[in-house]
Amino acid sequence: MRKRVRVVREQSSVLDGIPAQIRYKNIKNLYLRVRDGYIELSVPQRTTQRDMENFVSHRRAWIEERLRLLSVRAEKSAPRYADGAQIQLWGAEYPLVCVPLTRGKPYAEYADGMIVLHVSEEAGADVRRAAIETLYRAELAAAIEREAPVCEATVGKRAALWRIRAMKTRWGSCNVRTAAVTLNLELARYDVRALRYVITHELTHLWVRGHNAQFYAHMDRCFPGWQDVRRELNAWVRAENSTI
């Protein structure tokens, strides 16, 4: 039987001058991933600081090139949220219409086939993005309230708590001890089938902790065709990245 990989402990560090997130696991080899502005290392439990420094140092040129490309990609893809920009919501794109706001907090709303952003003309991209993300959060919260009970009845398990967070590497997570489920804020951008799939996936972890044959058998029973939805969700993400 294949050994289940688990995280023993985590820590943040700086390796050869590069910020690093280190995860000690019950594995035999070192693995490296380059993220936006930092690196992730998965290492055996007894790996020393010197071993990690040498590992990163030998790959320094490649790491720096990947960091540069990720920085350029992030800069090019950063939405400016100006009039006419296309904003994704539940799998469709809507034109952004900016309405001058002289007082009060900026906010966004969906109305008549448009995303209306109420914001001052001087507001920067961060302020505009925050208003759009607040809209996403409200839309996602309402969708969870609507969709979760149906998924819970199908799976036969209920979440004790639903959370929404901006996550970089996961669509959702489930704390099997507390039955708290966290969903990625970005799900509000995609077709609602993606939300149903992720909700079902995380609730199924309340039956089966890991991803094994038993887990996938549960998924097949509770969400027939879930593989197609997962492929579509990943394809949407790849399509967005390929346009950069």
CYANA upper distance limits for C-alpha pairs under 8 A (distance plus 0.5 A):
  5 VAL  CA     25 LYS  CA      7.24
  5 VAL  CA     26 ASN  CA      6.50
  5 VAL  CA     27 ILE  CA      7.44
  6 ARG  CA     25 LYS  CA      6.12
  6 ARG  CA     26 ASN  CA      6.73
  7 VAL  CA     23 ARG  CA      6.81
  7 VAL  CA     24 TYR  CA      6.34
  7 VAL  CA     25 LYS  CA      5.08
  7 VAL  CA     26 ASN  CA      7.68
  8 VAL  CA     23 ARG  CA      7.94
  8 VAL  CA     24 TYR  CA      5.98
  8 VAL  CA     25 LYS  CA      5.81
  8 VAL  CA     26 ASN  CA      7.74
  8 VAL  CA     45 GLN  CA      7.89
  9 ARG  CA     23 ARG  CA      6.55
  9 ARG  CA     24 TYR  CA      5.88
  9 ARG  CA     25 LYS  CA      7.89
 10 GLU  CA     21 GLN  CA      7.89
 10 GLU  CA     22 ILE  CA      6.10
 10 GLU  CA     23 ARG  CA      5.04
 10 GLU  CA     24 TYR  CA      6.64
 11 GLN  CA     21 GLN  CA      6.61
 11 GLN  CA     22 ILE  CA      5.81
 11 GLN  CA     23 ARG  CA      7.22
 12 SER  CA     19 PRO  CA      8.07
 12 SER  CA     20 ALA  CA      6.30
 12 SER  CA     21 GLN  CA      5.17
 12 SER  CA     22 ILE  CA      6.51
 13 SER  CA     19 PRO  CA      6.56
 13 SER  CA     20 ALA  CA      5.69
 13 SER  CA     21 GLN  CA      6.92
 13 SER  CA     22 ILE  CA      7.78
 14 VAL  CA     18 ILE  CA      5.73
 14 VAL  CA     19 PRO  CA      4.92
 14 VAL  CA     20 ALA  CA      5.93
 15 LEU  CA     19 PRO  CA      6.94
 15 LEU  CA     20 ALA  CA      6.93
 15 LEU  CA     52 MET  CA      7.66
 15 LEU  CA     53 GLU  CA      5.89
 15 LEU  CA     56 VAL  CA      7.31
 16 ASP  CA     53 GLU  CA      6.36
 16 ASP  CA     56 VAL  CA      7.26
 16 ASP  CA     57 SER  CA      6.70
 18 ILE  CA     38 TYR  CA      6.97
 18 ILE  CA     39 ILE  CA      7.83
 19 PRO  CA     37 GLY  CA      8.00
 19 PRO  CA     38 TYR  CA      5.49
 19 PRO  CA     39 ILE  CA      6.98
 20 ALA  CA     38 TYR  CA      6.04
 20 ALA  CA     39 ILE  CA      5.28
 20 ALA  CA     40 GLU  CA      6.18
 20 ALA  CA     41 LEU  CA      7.62
 21 GLN  CA     38 TYR  CA      8.02
 21 GLN  CA     39 ILE  CA      6.78
 21 GLN  CA     40 GLU  CA      5.30
 21 GLN  CA     41 LEU  CA      6.76
 22 ILE  CA     40 GLU  CA      6.41
 22 ILE  CA     41 LEU  CA      5.31
 22 ILE  CA     42 SER  CA      6.60
 22 ILE  CA     43 VAL  CA      7.83
 23 ARG  CA     40 GLU  CA      8.20
 23 ARG  CA     41 LEU  CA      6.60
 23 ARG  CA     42 SER  CA      5.36
 23 ARG  CA     43 VAL  CA      6.77
 24 TYR  CA     42 SER  CA      6.44
 24 TYR  CA     43 VAL  CA      5.52
 24 TYR  CA     44 PRO  CA      6.14
 24 TYR  CA     45 GLN  CA      5.52
 25 LYS  CA     42 SER  CA      7.09
 25 LYS  CA     43 VAL  CA      6.46
 25 LYS  CA     44 PRO  CA      5.83
 25 LYS  CA     45 GLN  CA      6.18
 26 ASN  CA     44 PRO  CA      6.32
 26 ASN  CA     45 GLN  CA      6.78
 27 ILE  CA     43 VAL  CA      7.37
 27 ILE  CA     44 PRO  CA      5.55
 27 ILE  CA     45 GLN  CA      8.12
 28 LYS  CA     43 VAL  CA      8.11
 28 LYS  CA     44 PRO  CA      6.04
 29 ASN  CA     43 VAL  CA      6.87
 29 ASN  CA     44 PRO  CA      6.84
 30 LEU  CA     41 LEU  CA      7.48
 30 LEU  CA     42 SER  CA      6.24
 30 LEU  CA     43 VAL  CA      5.11
 30 LEU  CA     44 PRO  CA      7.26
 31 TYR  CA     41 LEU  CA      6.17
 31 TYR  CA     42 SER  CA      5.58
 31 TYR  CA     43 VAL  CA      7.03
 32 LEU  CA     39 ILE  CA      7.56
 32 LEU  CA     40 GLU  CA      6.29
 32 LEU  CA     41 LEU  CA      5.29
 32 LEU  CA     42 SER  CA      7.10
 33 ARG  CA     39 ILE  CA      6.20
 33 ARG  CA     40 GLU  CA      5.53
 33 ARG  CA     41 LEU  CA      7.02
 34 VAL  CA     38 TYR  CA      6.85
 34 VAL  CA     39 ILE  CA      4.97
 34 VAL  CA     40 GLU  CA      6.77
 34 VAL  CA     63 ILE  CA      7.24
 34 VAL  CA     66 ARG  CA      7.24
 34 VAL  CA     67 LEU  CA      7.35
 35 ARG  CA     39 ILE  CA      5.88
 35 ARG  CA     40 GLU  CA      7.57
 35 ARG  CA     67 LEU  CA      7.67
 35 ARG  CA     70 LEU  CA      8.05
 36 ASP  CA     67 LEU  CA      6.88
 36 ASP  CA     70 LEU  CA      6.26
 36 ASP  CA     71 SER  CA      7.07
 37 GLY  CA     67 LEU  CA      6.75
 37 GLY  CA     71 SER  CA      8.03
 38 TYR  CA     67 LEU  CA      8.18
 43 VAL  CA     47 THR  CA      6.92
 47 THR  CA     51 ASP  CA      6.85
 47 THR  CA     52 MET  CA      7.68
 48 THR  CA     52 MET  CA      7.01
 49 GLN  CA     53 GLU  CA      6.63
 50 ARG  CA     54 ASN  CA      6.62
 51 ASP  CA     55 PHE  CA      6.62
 52 MET  CA     56 VAL  CA      6.68
 53 GLU  CA     57 SER  CA      6.46
 54 ASN  CA     58 HIS  CA      6.66
 55 PHE  CA     59 ARG  CA      7.28
 56 VAL  CA     60 ARG  CA      6.38
 59 ARG  CA     63 ILE  CA      6.64
 60 ARG  CA     64 GLU  CA      6.62
 61 ALA  CA     65 GLU  CA      6.81
 62 TRP  CA     66 ARG  CA      6.77
 63 ILE  CA     67 LEU  CA      6.62
 64 GLU  CA     68 ARG  CA      6.62
 65 GLU  CA     69 LEU  CA      6.75
 66 ARG  CA     70 LEU  CA      6.64
 67 LEU  CA     71 SER  CA      6.62
 68 ARG  CA     72 VAL  CA      6.74
 69 LEU  CA     73 ARG  CA      6.57
 70 LEU  CA     74 ALA  CA      6.59
 71 SER  CA     75 GLU  CA      6.68
 72 VAL  CA     76 LYS  CA      6.65
 73 ARG  CA     77 SER  CA      6.51
 73 ARG  CA    244 ILE  CA      6.89
 74 ALA  CA     78 ALA  CA      6.39
 76 LYS  CA    244 ILE  CA      7.10
 77 SER  CA    244 ILE  CA      6.81
 79 PRO  CA    125 ALA  CA      7.80
 79 PRO  CA    129 ARG  CA      8.29
 80 ARG  CA     85 ALA  CA      8.39
 80 ARG  CA    125 ALA  CA      5.85
 80 ARG  CA    128 ARG  CA      8.46
 81 TYR  CA     85 ALA  CA      6.45
 81 TYR  CA     96 LEU  CA      7.77
 81 TYR  CA    125 ALA  CA      7.05
 81 TYR  CA    128 ARG  CA      6.82
 81 TYR  CA    129 ARG  CA      7.58
 82 ALA  CA     96 LEU  CA      7.59
 82 ALA  CA     97 VAL  CA      8.28
 82 ALA  CA     98 CYS  CA      7.52
 83 ASP  CA     95 PRO  CA      8.19
 83 ASP  CA     96 LEU  CA      5.94
 83 ASP  CA     97 VAL  CA      5.62
 83 ASP  CA     98 CYS  CA      6.13
 84 GLY  CA     95 PRO  CA      5.77
 84 GLY  CA     96 LEU  CA      5.61
 84 GLY  CA     97 VAL  CA      6.91
 85 ALA  CA     95 PRO  CA      6.21
 85 ALA  CA     96 LEU  CA      5.75
 86 GLN  CA     93 GLU  CA      6.19
 86 GLN  CA     94 TYR  CA      5.89
 86 GLN  CA     95 PRO  CA      5.25
 86 GLN  CA     96 LEU  CA      6.53
 87 ILE  CA     93 GLU  CA      5.83
 87 ILE  CA     94 TYR  CA      5.73
 87 ILE  CA     95 PRO  CA      6.76
 87 ILE  CA     96 LEU  CA      6.94
 87 ILE  CA    115 ILE  CA      7.60
 88 GLN  CA     92 ALA  CA      6.04
 88 GLN  CA     93 GLU  CA      4.95
 88 GLN  CA     94 TYR  CA      6.87
 88 GLN  CA    189 ARG  CA      5.54
 88 GLN  CA    190 TYR  CA      7.84
 89 LEU  CA     93 GLU  CA      6.83
 89 LEU  CA     94 TYR  CA      7.95
 89 LEU  CA    136 TYR  CA      8.24
 89 LEU  CA    188 ALA  CA      6.41
 89 LEU  CA    189 ARG  CA      4.78
 89 LEU  CA    190 TYR  CA      6.89
 90 TRP  CA    187 LEU  CA      8.37
 90 TRP  CA    188 ALA  CA      6.05
 90 TRP  CA    189 ARG  CA      5.40
 90 TRP  CA    190 TYR  CA      4.99
 90 TRP  CA    191 ASP  CA      5.06
 90 TRP  CA    192 VAL  CA      6.42
 91 GLY  CA    189 ARG  CA      6.36
 91 GLY  CA    190 TYR  CA      4.56
 91 GLY  CA    191 ASP  CA      4.61
 91 GLY  CA    192 VAL  CA      7.94
 92 ALA  CA    189 ARG  CA      8.31
 92 ALA  CA    190 TYR  CA      8.02
 92 ALA  CA    191 ASP  CA      8.19
 94 TYR  CA    113 GLY  CA      6.87
 94 TYR  CA    114 MET  CA      5.69
 94 TYR  CA    115 ILE  CA      6.64
 95 PRO  CA    113 GLY  CA      8.36
 95 PRO  CA    114 MET  CA      5.86
 95 PRO  CA    115 ILE  CA      6.69
 96 LEU  CA    114 MET  CA      6.64
 96 LEU  CA    115 ILE  CA      5.40
 96 LEU  CA    116 VAL  CA      6.43
 96 LEU  CA    117 LEU  CA      7.46
 97 VAL  CA    114 MET  CA      7.42
 97 VAL  CA    115 ILE  CA      6.71
 97 VAL  CA    116 VAL  CA      5.36
 97 VAL  CA    117 LEU  CA      6.56
 98 CYS  CA    116 VAL  CA      6.40
 98 CYS  CA    117 LEU  CA      5.23
 98 CYS  CA    118 HIS  CA      6.46
 98 CYS  CA    119 VAL  CA      7.33
 99 VAL  CA    116 VAL  CA      7.45
 99 VAL  CA    117 LEU  CA      6.48
 99 VAL  CA    118 HIS  CA      5.27
 99 VAL  CA    119 VAL  CA      6.78
 99 VAL  CA    120 SER  CA      8.34
100 PRO  CA    118 HIS  CA      6.44
100 PRO  CA    119 VAL  CA      5.89
100 PRO  CA    120 SER  CA      5.57
100 PRO  CA    121 GLU  CA      6.57
101 LEU  CA    106 PRO  CA      7.65
101 LEU  CA    118 HIS  CA      6.02
101 LEU  CA    119 VAL  CA      5.21
101 LEU  CA    120 SER  CA      5.17
101 LEU  CA    121 GLU  CA      8.16
102 THR  CA    119 VAL  CA      8.33
102 THR  CA    120 SER  CA      6.66
105 LYS  CA    119 VAL  CA      8.30
106 PRO  CA    117 LEU  CA      7.95
106 PRO  CA    118 HIS  CA      5.96
106 PRO  CA    119 VAL  CA      5.26
106 PRO  CA    120 SER  CA      8.01
106 PRO  CA    127 VAL  CA      8.12
106 PRO  CA    128 ARG  CA      8.00
106 PRO  CA    131 ALA  CA      6.54
107 TYR  CA    117 LEU  CA      6.50
107 TYR  CA    118 HIS  CA      5.86
107 TYR  CA    119 VAL  CA      7.35
107 TYR  CA    131 ALA  CA      5.32
107 TYR  CA    132 ILE  CA      7.73
107 TYR  CA    134 THR  CA      7.98
107 TYR  CA    135 LEU  CA      8.03
108 ALA  CA    115 ILE  CA      7.23
108 ALA  CA    116 VAL  CA      6.00
108 ALA  CA    117 LEU  CA      4.82
108 ALA  CA    118 HIS  CA      6.47
108 ALA  CA    131 ALA  CA      6.11
108 ALA  CA    132 ILE  CA      6.20
108 ALA  CA    134 THR  CA      8.07
108 ALA  CA    135 LEU  CA      6.35
109 GLU  CA    115 ILE  CA      6.19
109 GLU  CA    116 VAL  CA      5.81
109 GLU  CA    117 LEU  CA      7.14
109 GLU  CA    135 LEU  CA      6.86
110 TYR  CA    114 MET  CA      6.27
110 TYR  CA    115 ILE  CA      5.10
110 TYR  CA    116 VAL  CA      6.65
111 ALA  CA    115 ILE  CA      6.80
111 ALA  CA    116 VAL  CA      7.29
117 LEU  CA    128 ARG  CA      8.18
117 LEU  CA    131 ALA  CA      8.03
117 LEU  CA    132 ILE  CA      8.16
119 VAL  CA    123 ALA  CA      7.20
119 VAL  CA    128 ARG  CA      7.68
123 ALA  CA    127 VAL  CA      6.57
123 ALA  CA    128 ARG  CA      7.33
124 GLY  CA    128 ARG  CA      6.94
125 ALA  CA    129 ARG  CA      6.41
126 ASP  CA    130 ALA  CA      6.60
127 VAL  CA    131 ALA  CA      6.97
128 ARG  CA    132 ILE  CA      6.95
129 ARG  CA    133 GLU  CA      6.60
130 ALA  CA    134 THR  CA      6.66
131 ALA  CA    135 LEU  CA      6.97
132 ILE  CA    136 TYR  CA      6.82
133 GLU  CA    137 ARG  CA      6.58
133 GLU  CA    185 LEU  CA      8.33
134 THR  CA    138 ALA  CA      6.78
135 LEU  CA    139 GLU  CA      6.63
136 TYR  CA    140 LEU  CA      6.44
136 TYR  CA    185 LEU  CA      7.29
136 TYR  CA    186 GLU  CA      8.12
136 TYR  CA    188 ALA  CA      6.09
136 TYR  CA    189 ARG  CA      8.06
137 ARG  CA    141 ALA  CA      6.49
137 ARG  CA    164 ILE  CA      7.70
137 ARG  CA    185 LEU  CA      6.84
137 ARG  CA    188 ALA  CA      8.10
138 ALA  CA    142 ALA  CA      6.75
139 GLU  CA    143 ALA  CA      6.69
139 GLU  CA    188 ALA  CA      7.16
140 LEU  CA    144 ILE  CA      6.55
140 LEU  CA    185 LEU  CA      7.70
140 LEU  CA    187 LEU  CA      7.89
140 LEU  CA    188 ALA  CA      5.96
141 ALA  CA    145 GLU  CA      6.82
141 ALA  CA    164 ILE  CA      8.20
142 ALA  CA    146 ARG  CA      6.82
143 ALA  CA    147 GLU  CA      6.33
143 ALA  CA    148 ALA  CA      8.45
144 ILE  CA    148 ALA  CA      5.72
145 GLU  CA    149 PRO  CA      7.74
146 ARG  CA    150 VAL  CA      8.35
147 GLU  CA    151 CYS  CA      7.01
147 GLU  CA    196 ARG  CA      7.32
148 ALA  CA    152 GLU  CA      6.45
148 ALA  CA    196 ARG  CA      8.22
148 ALA  CA    199 ILE  CA      7.40
149 PRO  CA    153 ALA  CA      6.61
150 VAL  CA    154 THR  CA      6.86
151 CYS  CA    155 VAL  CA      6.57
151 CYS  CA    196 ARG  CA      7.57
151 CYS  CA    199 ILE  CA      7.48
151 CYS  CA    200 THR  CA      6.42
152 GLU  CA    156 GLY  CA      6.16
152 GLU  CA    157 LYS  CA      5.92
152 GLU  CA    158 ARG  CA      5.82
152 GLU  CA    159 ALA  CA      8.27
152 GLU  CA    200 THR  CA      8.10
152 GLU  CA    203 LEU  CA      7.69
153 ALA  CA    157 LYS  CA      7.61
153 ALA  CA    158 ARG  CA      8.43
154 THR  CA    222 CYS  CA      6.44
155 VAL  CA    200 THR  CA      7.42
155 VAL  CA    203 LEU  CA      7.34
155 VAL  CA    204 THR  CA      7.02
155 VAL  CA    222 CYS  CA      6.37
157 LYS  CA    203 LEU  CA      6.83
157 LYS  CA    204 THR  CA      8.07
157 LYS  CA    206 LEU  CA      7.24
157 LYS  CA    207 TRP  CA      8.24
158 ARG  CA    179 ALA  CA      8.11
158 ARG  CA    203 LEU  CA      7.54
159 ALA  CA    179 ALA  CA      5.65
159 ALA  CA    180 ALA  CA      6.26
159 ALA  CA    181 VAL  CA      6.86
159 ALA  CA    203 LEU  CA      7.48
160 ALA  CA    178 THR  CA      7.52
160 ALA  CA    179 ALA  CA      5.72
160 ALA  CA    180 ALA  CA      5.94
160 ALA  CA    181 VAL  CA      8.33
161 LEU  CA    179 ALA  CA      7.37
161 LEU  CA    180 ALA  CA      5.09
161 LEU  CA    181 VAL  CA      6.69
162 TRP  CA    180 ALA  CA      6.52
162 TRP  CA    181 VAL  CA      5.58
162 TRP  CA    182 THR  CA      6.37
162 TRP  CA    183 LEU  CA      8.12
163 ARG  CA    180 ALA  CA      7.98
163 ARG  CA    181 VAL  CA      6.65
163 ARG  CA    182 THR  CA      4.97
163 ARG  CA    183 LEU  CA      6.69
164 ILE  CA    182 THR  CA      6.09
164 ILE  CA    183 LEU  CA      5.49
164 ILE  CA    184 ASN  CA      6.47
164 ILE  CA    185 LEU  CA      6.28
165 ARG  CA    182 THR  CA      7.31
165 ARG  CA    183 LEU  CA      6.78
165 ARG  CA    184 ASN  CA      5.82
165 ARG  CA    185 LEU  CA      5.90
166 ALA  CA    184 ASN  CA      5.93
166 ALA  CA    185 LEU  CA      5.51
166 ALA  CA    186 GLU  CA      7.41
167 MET  CA    171 TRP  CA      7.70
167 MET  CA    184 ASN  CA      6.03
167 MET  CA    185 LEU  CA      7.77
170 ARG  CA    184 ASN  CA      7.53
171 TRP  CA    183 LEU  CA      6.61
171 TRP  CA    184 ASN  CA      5.50
171 TRP  CA    187 LEU  CA      7.88
171 TRP  CA    198 VAL  CA      7.29
172 GLY  CA    181 VAL  CA      7.74
172 GLY  CA    182 THR  CA      5.92
172 GLY  CA    183 LEU  CA      4.86
172 GLY  CA    184 ASN  CA      6.15
172 GLY  CA    198 VAL  CA      6.97
172 GLY  CA    199 ILE  CA      8.29
172 GLY  CA    202 GLU  CA      7.29
173 SER  CA    181 VAL  CA      6.31
173 SER  CA    182 THR  CA      5.72
173 SER  CA    183 LEU  CA      7.19
173 SER  CA    202 GLU  CA      6.69
174 CYS  CA    179 ALA  CA      7.08
174 CYS  CA    180 ALA  CA      6.35
174 CYS  CA    181 VAL  CA      4.99
174 CYS  CA    182 THR  CA      6.86
174 CYS  CA    202 GLU  CA      6.02
174 CYS  CA    203 LEU  CA      7.85
174 CYS  CA    205 HIS  CA      7.36
174 CYS  CA    206 LEU  CA      8.35
175 ASN  CA    179 ALA  CA      5.84
175 ASN  CA    180 ALA  CA      5.79
175 ASN  CA    181 VAL  CA      6.93
176 VAL  CA    180 ALA  CA      7.76
176 VAL  CA    205 HIS  CA      7.33
176 VAL  CA    206 LEU  CA      6.11
176 VAL  CA    209 ARG  CA      7.61
179 ALA  CA    206 LEU  CA      7.49
181 VAL  CA    202 GLU  CA      7.29
181 VAL  CA    203 LEU  CA      8.22
183 LEU  CA    187 LEU  CA      8.15
183 LEU  CA    198 VAL  CA      8.32
183 LEU  CA    199 ILE  CA      8.35
186 GLU  CA    190 TYR  CA      8.11
187 LEU  CA    194 ALA  CA      7.64
187 LEU  CA    195 LEU  CA      6.69
188 ALA  CA    192 VAL  CA      8.22
188 ALA  CA    195 LEU  CA      8.42
190 TYR  CA    194 ALA  CA      7.13
190 TYR  CA    195 LEU  CA      8.42
190 TYR  CA    233 LEU  CA      8.03
191 ASP  CA    195 LEU  CA      7.88
192 VAL  CA    196 ARG  CA      6.95
193 ARG  CA    197 TYR  CA      6.65
193 ARG  CA    229 VAL  CA      7.41
194 ALA  CA    198 VAL  CA      6.74
194 ALA  CA    229 VAL  CA      6.73
194 ALA  CA    230 ARG  CA      7.70
194 ALA  CA    233 LEU  CA      6.92
195 LEU  CA    199 ILE  CA      6.58
196 ARG  CA    200 THR  CA      6.56
197 TYR  CA    201 HIS  CA      6.53
197 TYR  CA    223 PHE  CA      7.70
197 TYR  CA    226 TRP  CA      6.87
197 TYR  CA    229 VAL  CA      7.54
197 TYR  CA    230 ARG  CA      8.00
198 VAL  CA    202 GLU  CA      6.66
199 ILE  CA    203 LEU  CA      6.64
200 THR  CA    204 THR  CA      6.55
200 THR  CA    219 MET  CA      7.98
200 THR  CA    222 CYS  CA      7.94
200 THR  CA    223 PHE  CA      7.74
201 HIS  CA    205 HIS  CA      7.31
201 HIS  CA    219 MET  CA      7.43
202 GLU  CA    206 LEU  CA      7.92
203 LEU  CA    207 TRP  CA      8.13
204 THR  CA    208 VAL  CA      6.83
204 THR  CA    215 PHE  CA      7.51
204 THR  CA    218 HIS  CA      7.38
204 THR  CA    219 MET  CA      7.55
205 HIS  CA    209 ARG  CA      5.36
205 HIS  CA    210 GLY  CA      7.43
205 HIS  CA    215 PHE  CA      7.98
207 TRP  CA    215 PHE  CA      8.30
208 VAL  CA    214 GLN  CA      7.62
208 VAL  CA    215 PHE  CA      6.10
209 ARG  CA    215 PHE  CA      8.48
210 GLY  CA    215 PHE  CA      7.57
211 HIS  CA    215 PHE  CA      6.08
211 HIS  CA    216 TYR  CA      7.55
212 ASN  CA    216 TYR  CA      6.86
213 ALA  CA    217 ALA  CA      6.56
214 GLN  CA    218 HIS  CA      6.84
215 PHE  CA    219 MET  CA      6.89
216 TYR  CA    220 ASP  CA      6.60
217 ALA  CA    221 ARG  CA      6.90
218 HIS  CA    222 CYS  CA      6.64
219 MET  CA    223 PHE  CA      6.00
219 MET  CA    224 PRO  CA      7.72
219 MET  CA    226 TRP  CA      7.77
220 ASP  CA    224 PRO  CA      5.50
220 ASP  CA    225 GLY  CA      7.73
220 ASP  CA    226 TRP  CA      7.71
225 GLY  CA    229 VAL  CA      7.43
226 TRP  CA    230 ARG  CA      6.70
227 GLN  CA    231 ARG  CA      6.67
228 ASP  CA    232 GLU  CA      6.70
229 VAL  CA    233 LEU  CA      6.61
230 ARG  CA    234 ASN  CA      6.71
231 ARG  CA    235 ALA  CA      6.44
232 GLU  CA    236 TRP  CA      6.66
233 LEU  CA    237 VAL  CA      7.08
234 ASN  CA    238 ARG  CA      6.74
235 ALA  CA    239 ALA  CA      6.51
236 TRP  CA    240 GLU  CA      6.84
237 VAL  CA    241 ASN  CA      6.85
238 ARG  CA    242 SER  CA      6.54
239 ALA  CA    243 THR  CA      7.02
240 GLU  CA    244 ILE  CA      7.73
